[in-house]
Amino acid sequence: MAVVLAMAAALWGVGWLMGAPFRVRVAMLGLLYVALLGLHVALPEGHPLRDSTGGSAAPWLLLGGVVVLVLVYREGLSRLRA
């Protein structure tokens, strides 16, 4: 799991150094997330690559759910303030 988080940090850092817009950097992280979930669906259980990324898609789905909840909460707060 740490490898994927390091990859995400590297993508964000390189994007920042290159001057990529915020939306492009978020899109790169989203692509990494979708690729990771696809990897967990496509590879059989016990595959070394799947094991090195957590062994199960469940923690990654929970992380995605938390991110969605935070974004929905943030949007709701901004609408209440407007």
C-alpha positions as CSV (number, residue, x, y, z in Angstrom):
1,M,0.0,0.0,0.0
2,A,2.8,2.3,0.8
3,V,4.2,1.9,-2.8
4,V,0.9,3.2,-4.3
5,L,0.8,6.1,-1.9
6,A,4.4,6.9,-2.8
7,M,3.4,6.8,-6.5
8,A,0.6,9.2,-5.8
9,A,2.9,11.6,-4.0
10,A,5.4,11.4,-6.8
11,L,2.7,12.1,-9.4
12,W,1.5,15.1,-7.4
13,G,5.0,16.4,-6.9
14,V,6.1,16.0,-10.5
15,G,2.9,17.6,-11.7
16,W,3.5,20.5,-9.3
17,L,7.1,20.9,-10.5
18,M,6.0,20.9,-14.1
19,G,3.4,23.5,-13.4
20,A,0.4,21.3,-14.2
21,P,-3.0,22.7,-13.3
22,F,-4.7,21.3,-10.1
23,R,-7.4,19.6,-12.2
24,V,-4.7,17.7,-14.2
25,R,-3.0,16.5,-11.1
26,V,-6.3,15.3,-9.6
27,A,-7.0,13.5,-12.9
28,M,-3.7,11.7,-12.7
29,L,-4.5,10.6,-9.1
30,G,-7.9,9.5,-10.3
31,L,-6.4,7.5,-13.1
32,L,-4.0,5.8,-10.7
33,Y,-6.9,4.9,-8.4
34,V,-9.0,3.4,-11.2
35,A,-6.0,1.4,-12.4
36,L,-5.4,0.1,-8.9
37,L,-9.1,-1.0,-8.6
38,G,-8.9,-2.6,-12.0
39,L,-5.7,-4.4,-11.0
40,H,-7.5,-5.9,-8.0
41,V,-10.5,-7.0,-10.1
42,A,-8.4,-8.5,-12.9
43,L,-5.6,-10.3,-11.1
44,P,-6.3,-13.5,-9.2
45,E,-6.1,-13.7,-5.4
46,G,-2.5,-14.3,-4.2
47,H,-0.9,-12.5,-7.2
48,P,2.3,-10.7,-6.0
49,L,1.3,-7.4,-7.5
50,R,-2.1,-7.6,-5.9
51,D,-0.6,-8.6,-2.6
52,S,1.8,-5.6,-2.7
53,T,-1.0,-3.2,-3.1
54,G,-3.0,-4.4,-0.1
55,G,-4.3,-7.8,-1.2
56,S,-7.9,-6.6,-1.4
57,A,-9.8,-3.8,-3.0
58,A,-11.8,-3.1,0.2
59,P,-9.3,-0.6,1.8
60,W,-9.1,1.3,-1.5
61,L,-12.8,1.4,-1.9
62,L,-13.1,2.7,1.7
63,L,-10.6,5.4,0.9
64,G,-12.5,6.4,-2.2
65,G,-15.7,6.5,-0.1
66,V,-14.2,8.8,2.4
67,V,-12.9,11.1,-0.3
68,V,-16.4,11.2,-1.8
69,L,-17.9,12.0,1.6
70,V,-15.5,14.8,2.2
71,L,-16.1,16.3,-1.3
72,V,-19.9,16.1,-0.8
73,Y,-19.6,17.7,2.6
74,R,-17.4,20.4,1.3
75,E,-19.9,21.1,-1.6
76,G,-22.8,21.2,0.9
77,L,-21.0,23.7,3.1
78,S,-20.2,26.0,0.1
79,R,-23.9,25.9,-1.0
80,L,-25.0,26.8,2.6
81,R,-22.6,29.7,2.7
82,A,-23.8,31.1,-0.7
